[in-house]
Amino acid sequence: MEYIELEVLDIESSQMPSEAFGLIVREKAGNREMTIVIGFQEARTLVLLHSKIQTRRPGTHELFKNFMQHTGCHLDKVLIYHYDEGVFFAHLLIENEAGDFELDSRTSDAIAIALLTDAPIFIREDIFEKLAVESPEKEEKTENIFPEIELQPEELELYIENKLQEMPLEELEHLLQGAIDSEDFELASKIHEEINARNSNKKNQ
């Protein structure tokens, strides 16, 4: 079975009801993309990763990553191997000294862990061919989620502030809840200040 490597582009509000979001992925060696519909909680987690914001306490995916590191396991790749009535199915292919093994996973969880561990993400070719469309020409969708630079603490603070200022209000509110749930109250305070500033500006206009 042939597979195509994917890269994560963006997370967008979906046209579907019930707080659904679209995780936009694109073939790494081409210009076609597809959307994976995810829920509110999953989108919030991936927004944190997309914005390169580290929470004060580890979330579930960070915990899984740390567990793998301490047990000598390595995530080799993620395979999206099945699609049925709007639902994607994924495997984590994990390596350790005893051999390789697969873990079944929700696709959003598998992609989050892949982003954290820099593991490649693949989808079965026939699934991608069925669902893919040509990517629109948008420069912002080519941004690297994890910039290849090391930021000093003061630079990171400025980076976070700029990222918060760029985010839509709706996305900020989702991120705020994620920071609170992760007990990162310093980040939550920054987000809350940005939201209050925007609401104040609206009142004064």
C-alpha positions in Angstrom: 0.0 0.0 0.0 1.4 3.4 -1.0 1.5 6.4 1.4 1.9 10.1 1.0 3.7 12.3 3.5 1.8 15.2 4.9 2.6 18.5 6.6 0.3 20.5 8.9 -0.7 23.9 7.6 -3.4 25.5 9.7 -6.4 25.1 12.0 -9.6 26.9 10.8 -13.1 27.2 12.0 -15.3 24.8 10.1 -18.6 25.5 8.3 -20.0 22.4 10.1 -22.0 22.8 13.4 -21.2 21.7 16.9 -18.0 23.6 17.4 -16.2 21.7 14.7 -12.8 22.8 13.3 -10.8 21.9 10.3 -7.2 20.7 10.5 -5.6 21.6 7.2 -2.9 19.2 5.9 -1.0 19.3 2.6 1.1 16.7 0.7 4.7 17.5 1.4 5.8 16.9 -2.2 3.0 18.7 -3.9 0.3 21.4 -3.7 -2.8 19.5 -2.8 -4.4 19.7 0.7 -7.3 18.2 2.6 -9.2 18.9 5.7 -9.6 16.7 8.8 -12.6 17.7 10.9 -11.7 17.8 14.6 -13.6 18.8 17.8 -13.2 21.8 20.0 -10.8 20.1 22.6 -8.6 18.7 19.8 -8.4 22.1 18.0 -7.5 23.9 21.2 -4.6 21.5 21.8 -3.3 21.9 18.2 -3.7 25.7 18.4 -1.3 25.7 21.4 1.2 23.6 19.3 0.6 25.7 16.2 1.4 28.9 18.2 4.5 27.3 19.7 3.3 28.2 23.2 4.6 25.9 26.0 2.2 25.5 28.8 3.5 25.5 32.4 2.3 22.0 33.1 2.5 19.1 30.6 -0.7 18.2 28.8 -1.7 14.6 27.8 0.4 14.7 24.6 3.5 16.1 26.4 3.1 13.4 29.0 3.0 10.7 26.4 6.1 12.1 24.7 7.9 12.2 28.0 6.9 8.6 28.8 8.2 7.4 25.5 11.5 9.1 26.1 11.9 7.6 29.5 11.1 4.1 28.4 13.4 4.2 25.4 10.6 4.4 22.8 10.7 6.5 19.6 7.8 7.5 17.4 8.9 6.5 13.9 5.9 7.8 12.0 2.1 8.3 12.0 0.0 6.4 9.5 -3.5 7.5 8.6 -4.6 4.2 7.3 -8.4 4.2 7.0 -11.3 6.6 6.4 -15.0 5.8 7.0 -17.9 8.2 6.9 -15.9 11.3 7.8 -13.8 9.5 10.4 -10.0 9.0 10.0 -8.1 6.2 11.7 -4.4 6.4 12.6 -1.6 4.2 13.9 1.5 5.3 15.8 4.5 3.3 14.7 6.8 3.1 17.7 10.3 1.7 17.9 12.2 0.4 20.9 15.0 -2.1 21.7 12.5 -4.9 21.9 11.2 -4.2 18.4 8.5 -2.2 16.6 4.9 -2.1 17.4 1.7 -0.1 16.5 -0.8 1.7 18.7 -4.2 2.7 17.4 -4.9 6.4 17.9 -7.4 9.1 17.2 -5.9 11.0 14.2 -5.8 14.4 16.0 -3.9 12.8 18.9 -1.5 11.1 16.6 -0.8 14.3 14.7 -0.3 16.3 18.0 2.3 13.7 19.2 4.0 13.7 15.7 4.3 17.5 15.9 5.8 17.3 19.4 8.3 14.6 18.4 9.1 15.8 14.8 7.8 12.5 13.5 6.6 12.3 9.8 2.9 11.9 9.1 1.6 9.7 6.2 -1.8 9.0 4.7 -2.8 6.1 2.5 -2.6 7.3 -1.1 -6.1 6.3 -2.1 -7.6 8.1 0.8 -5.7 11.3 -0.1 -6.5 11.1 -3.8 -10.2 10.8 -2.9 -10.3 13.9 -0.5 -7.5 16.2 -1.7 -8.0 19.5 -3.5 -5.5 22.0 -4.9 -4.1 24.4 -2.3 -5.1 28.1 -2.5 -2.2 30.5 -3.0 -1.7 31.8 0.5 1.7 32.6 1.8 0.7 32.4 5.4 -0.1 28.7 5.1 3.6 27.9 4.4 4.7 29.1 7.8 6.8 26.6 9.8 4.9 25.7 12.9 8.2 25.2 14.8 10.7 27.9 13.6 14.2 26.6 13.4 15.5 29.3 15.8 16.2 29.3 19.5 14.6 32.2 21.3 16.0 33.8 24.4 13.5 34.3 27.3 12.9 38.0 26.5 12.6 37.2 22.8 10.1 34.4 23.5 8.0 36.8 25.6 7.9 39.2 22.6 7.2 36.3 20.2 4.2 35.2 22.3 2.8 38.8 22.6 3.0 39.2 18.8 1.3 35.9 18.3 -1.5 36.8 20.6 -2.0 40.1 18.8 -2.3 38.3 15.5 -4.9 35.8 16.6 -8.6 36.3 16.0 -10.7 36.9 19.1 -12.4 33.6 18.9 -9.1 31.7 18.7 -7.8 33.7 21.7 -10.8 32.6 23.8 -10.2 29.0 22.9 -6.5 29.4 23.8 -7.4 31.0 27.1 -9.4 28.0 28.2 -6.6 25.7 27.1 -4.1 27.7 29.2 -6.4 27.6 32.2 -6.9 23.8 31.8 -3.1 23.3 31.6 -2.7 25.5 34.8 -0.5 27.9 32.8 -1.9 31.0 34.6 0.9 33.3 33.5 -0.1 32.6 29.8 -3.8 32.8 30.7 -3.2 36.3 32.2 -1.5 37.5 29.0 -4.4 36.2 26.9 -6.9 37.7 29.2 -5.2 41.1 28.9 -5.2 40.9 25.1 -8.9 40.0 25.1 -9.8 42.9 27.5 -7.7 45.3 25.4 -9.6 44.4 22.2 -13.0 44.6 24.0 -12.1 48.0 25.4 -11.1 49.2 21.9 -14.4 48.1 20.5 -16.3 50.1 23.2 -14.3 53.2 22.5 -14.9 53.1 18.7 
